[in-house]
Amino acid sequence: MAILQFTHASILNSNAQLLVLPVNNAGVVLDPVLTRAKTLFPDNYSRYHRACHDGSLSVGSCLLNKRTREQVGLGISSNGNQPNYIANLVISNHPYHPARTRWLTTALIDLQQQIMPLIRYQGIRRVALLARPLISGRPRDIVSNESNIADNLPLDWHADTLPLLTEYLQDLPKLRIDIHLPKSIDL
């Protein structure tokens, strides 16, 4: 059974073997942490961007990338701290569109299926997940007046995101999952 830990620490300083980054399938990153990850892990971003533009990446999927190691420059000394894998969790269809419950659910199921072989055969024991893109900045009661369809509402941390993460990630064996929250969410 996985241990879920909540933290306000930067995900980019994590010593996790697998980073889970919520993204969109337009290939555009606006979140400051994702923008920094784009420069830190150019191999992951180029594969993600290519998959977005060739149409092979759909909303509600997970693109798992095995990282290539840098062989030159200063990157060679920091390879020990970098993740071996990055999972791009596709939770929306555009950077300005919030994640939806059905998209997050199917993406988490896809992540769960792809991570099991890594746990069994690659010895992955430590995962870090960036939670900020999974949390709407708008209060749910204001948004709920705009639409009467619950599935189109932005995700609420306590009502939607946390229960989904717990349901789909807690049963993974022998894992520690650090969930990196924005400072606006209490631990």
C-alpha positions in Angstrom: 0.0 0.0 0.0 1.3 3.4 -1.0 2.1 6.1 1.6 0.8 9.5 0.5 2.7 12.5 1.9 1.7 16.1 1.5 4.4 18.8 1.2 4.8 22.4 0.2 8.4 21.8 -1.0 9.4 22.4 -4.6 8.8 19.3 -6.7 11.9 20.2 -8.8 14.1 19.6 -5.8 12.6 16.2 -5.1 14.7 13.1 -5.1 11.8 11.0 -6.5 12.5 8.4 -9.1 9.3 9.3 -11.0 7.8 12.8 -11.4 4.1 13.1 -12.3 3.4 16.4 -14.1 -0.2 17.3 -14.9 -0.3 18.8 -18.5 -2.7 19.6 -21.3 -2.8 18.0 -24.8 -2.2 21.4 -26.6 1.5 21.2 -25.8 1.5 24.6 -24.1 2.8 25.0 -20.5 1.9 28.1 -18.5 2.4 26.9 -14.9 5.8 28.3 -13.7 6.8 24.9 -12.3 6.0 23.1 -15.6 7.9 25.9 -17.5 11.0 25.3 -15.3 10.6 21.5 -15.8 10.5 22.1 -19.5 14.0 23.5 -19.4 15.3 21.1 -16.8 14.1 18.0 -18.6 14.2 18.9 -22.4 14.0 15.3 -23.4 10.6 14.9 -21.7 9.3 18.2 -23.1 10.3 17.4 -26.7 8.6 14.0 -26.5 5.5 15.5 -24.9 5.3 18.4 -27.4 5.8 16.0 -30.4 3.0 13.7 -29.1 0.6 16.7 -28.7 1.3 17.9 -32.3 1.0 14.5 -34.0 -2.3 13.8 -32.2 -1.2 10.7 -30.4 -1.8 12.2 -26.9 -5.4 12.4 -25.8 -7.0 14.0 -22.8 -7.2 11.4 -19.9 -4.1 9.6 -20.8 -0.6 9.4 -19.4 2.6 9.7 -21.4 5.4 8.0 -19.5 8.9 9.0 -20.5 12.1 7.2 -19.5 14.6 10.0 -19.2 17.8 10.1 -21.2 20.9 11.0 -19.3 23.0 14.0 -20.2 26.6 13.2 -21.1 28.2 16.6 -21.2 28.4 19.8 -19.2 27.2 20.3 -15.7 24.2 18.0 -16.1 26.4 15.0 -15.6 27.0 15.8 -12.0 23.4 16.3 -11.2 22.1 13.1 -12.8 21.8 11.4 -9.4 19.2 13.9 -8.3 17.1 13.8 -11.4 14.1 11.4 -11.9 14.5 8.3 -14.0 10.9 8.7 -15.4 8.5 11.5 -15.9 4.8 10.8 -16.3 2.9 13.5 -18.2 -0.7 13.2 -16.9 -3.0 14.8 -19.5 -5.8 16.4 -17.5 -7.1 19.0 -19.9 -7.4 19.9 -23.5 -6.0 23.5 -23.2 -3.9 25.4 -20.7 -6.8 27.8 -19.9 -9.3 24.9 -19.5 -9.4 23.4 -16.0 -9.1 19.7 -15.4 -12.3 17.7 -15.3 -13.2 14.7 -13.0 -13.5 12.2 -15.9 -10.2 13.3 -17.5 -8.3 13.1 -14.2 -9.9 9.7 -13.4 -8.9 8.1 -16.8 -5.5 9.7 -16.6 -4.9 8.2 -13.1 -6.1 4.8 -14.3 -3.6 5.0 -17.2 -0.8 6.1 -14.8 -1.7 3.2 -12.4 -1.4 0.7 -15.2 1.9 2.1 -16.5 3.5 2.4 -13.1 2.9 -1.2 -12.0 5.7 -2.6 -14.2 8.1 0.1 -13.0 7.4 -0.9 -9.4 7.8 -4.6 -10.1 10.8 -4.6 -12.5 12.5 -1.2 -12.2 12.4 -0.8 -8.4 10.5 2.5 -8.4 9.7 3.3 -4.7 9.5 7.1 -4.7 7.1 9.3 -6.7 6.4 13.0 -6.7 3.2 14.6 -8.0 2.6 18.2 -8.8 -0.9 19.1 -7.5 -1.2 22.8 -8.4 -2.6 22.2 -11.9 -5.2 19.8 -10.3 -6.6 22.6 -8.1 -8.9 25.3 -9.4 -8.2 28.8 -8.4 -11.8 29.8 -8.6 -14.3 29.0 -5.7 -16.6 26.2 -6.7 -19.8 27.9 -5.6 -19.1 30.8 -8.0 -18.4 28.5 -10.9 -21.4 26.2 -10.1 -23.7 29.0 -11.1 -22.2 29.1 -14.6 -23.0 25.5 -15.4 -25.4 22.9 -14.0 -23.3 19.9 -15.2 -21.2 18.7 -12.3 -18.6 17.0 -14.6 -17.8 20.4 -16.2 -16.9 22.1 -13.0 -13.3 22.8 -12.1 -11.8 20.3 -9.6 -12.0 21.2 -5.9 -9.1 19.9 -3.9 -11.1 18.4 -1.0 -14.2 17.3 -2.9 -12.6 16.0 -6.1 -8.9 15.8 -6.4 -7.8 14.4 -3.1 -10.4 11.6 -3.1 -9.4 10.6 -6.7 -5.7 10.6 -5.9 -6.3 8.5 -2.8 -8.6 6.1 -4.6 -6.2 5.4 -7.6 -2.8 5.8 -6.0 -3.1 4.4 -2.5 -3.4 0.8 -3.6 0.0 0.9 -5.4 2.4 -1.4 -3.6 5.6 -0.3 -1.8 5.5 3.4 -2.9 6.0 6.7 -1.2 4.1 9.4 -3.1 4.9 13.0 -2.2 2.1 15.3 -3.3 3.4 18.8 -3.8 0.7 21.3 -2.9 0.6 25.0 -3.3 1.0 27.0 -0.1 -2.7 28.1 -0.3 -3.7 24.5 0.7 -3.2 23.5 4.3 -1.3 20.3 5.0 
